[in-house]
Amino acid sequence: ERKAAARRAAAEQSRQAATGTARPTPGKVPPRVTANAPAPKVGGLGWPLSGNLLARYGGRLPDGRTSNGVLIGAPPGTTVTAVADGTVVFSDWMTGYGMILIVDHGNGYMSLYAHNDTLLRDSGARVRRGEAVARVGNSGGQGVTALYFELRRNGQPVDPGTWLQRQ
């Protein structure tokens, strides 16, 4: 009876290890598992640029804050484009965002393009969807070369992934 119970317990442990459902033994530290999956790719029609999605809407930014937008990793100098027609309402340095450009698209929508190296449009400029507005950098303290993109409706952040996929 004891041998059969021991065999069943060993078989269950093997099954759990194979399926990833093993529970830690009391007093024993389970091995640490590190995810090595590459960051998902984003981009294409409607997005401000293509690159690696480093932080999702509602996720964590490299500095630990919660993201109200998306952080897209890209090589320095990569062109950032407007996601829709509009008017540039801010184009300068802003604490926490670095070199940032904000476009008013009407109907309460605004898009923010932050942590740039270079801003290509001044306040008051009209922009069309797909036009270059900035170049990717790492200004403003994120510590990575990436674009922080945020979409707001009536002053409140909204998930840009949902909006951009409708474009």
Disulfide bonds with the S-S distance in Angstrom:
none
